[in-house]
Amino acid sequence: MMRNRVFALVDYLIYFFQANNRHGIHSPFVYQLAEKVVYDSSISTTENIAELCRKRMIQSNSKITFEKNTPLAMGKVAEQKIVSAKYARLLYRLSLQKGNKHIVEVGSSFAVLPLYLQREYRNHPDRLFSRNTTSGETVNYESNTIAYHVFDRSEKSLEITEFNLQKYHSSERVITHTYQSASDIIQKLHTLDEIGLFVLHDSFEEDEFWKILDWLIPRLGSDGAFVMLNKNRSLYQQQRWKQIEKYGPFTVSIDLFTIGLAFARKEQIKETFTIRY
């Protein structure tokens, strides 16, 4: 169930008055994260491109049939699926800390997040890369096998994602996948050793959710981040985040109101943080 605006405002006020700034943080790892990710002002060199894509998607009046043969307003769907510029910037800065590792996005942002985070552009702004597509197209890459994987239950969402990646000349190696269950995701990513960012937007049943996390934890290592988007979107999402905070392998969890970050750092005692952003 979606939260109405009154409850959302109450939730935000509670968060705001409970949250610390960087000076209230005593963990060196989290303090550094706050300095370099939360409170840094760096922006992506491709932000203008990503924002143009977002605005066009949200302003679209087109009716799209995603599933169940029910046409939906493109703009309304985009508002639900695309993370705000404020948090896209934060995820960009977070990606800078993760080096050259795989990124996984479950629940497509219609290419907006890959456009923000595209890594080859940082080193080669004049170079464009091909992509894999849902059609199984054969492609060649000048870079190594590190990739940005986008999963969505809707084939139509992935078609829109691929269209936007081409239209806005993405330099990121993006591979799109349809899925219906946690097992589909695990099977398609079973060869991955290290994941730098795992960004979750879609919802899962209880057993499916924990199945993904149990598979994911060893691949995150000490520095890989699990990111939960729109964690206050519904009571269900709020409860899920509380479960993540209590989940043993995640020793560091950071509440940023709209999104949550979790890290499986074996060298650190378990702590939860609420940071004002």
Secondary structure, 3 states (H helix, E strand, C coil): CECCHHHHHHHHHHHHHHCECHHHCCCHHHHHHHHHHHCCCCCCCCHHHHHHHHHHHHCCCCEEECCCCCEEEHHHHHHHHCCCHHHHHHHHHHHHCCCCCEEEEECCCCCHHHHHHCCHHHHCCCCCCCCCCCCCCCCCCCCCCCCEEEEECCHHHHHHHHHHHHHCCCCCCEEEEECCCHHHHHHHCCCCCCEEEEEECCCCCHHHHHHHHHHHHHHHCCCCEEEECCCCCEHHHHHHHHHHHHCCCCCEEEECCCCEEEECCCCCCCEEEEECC
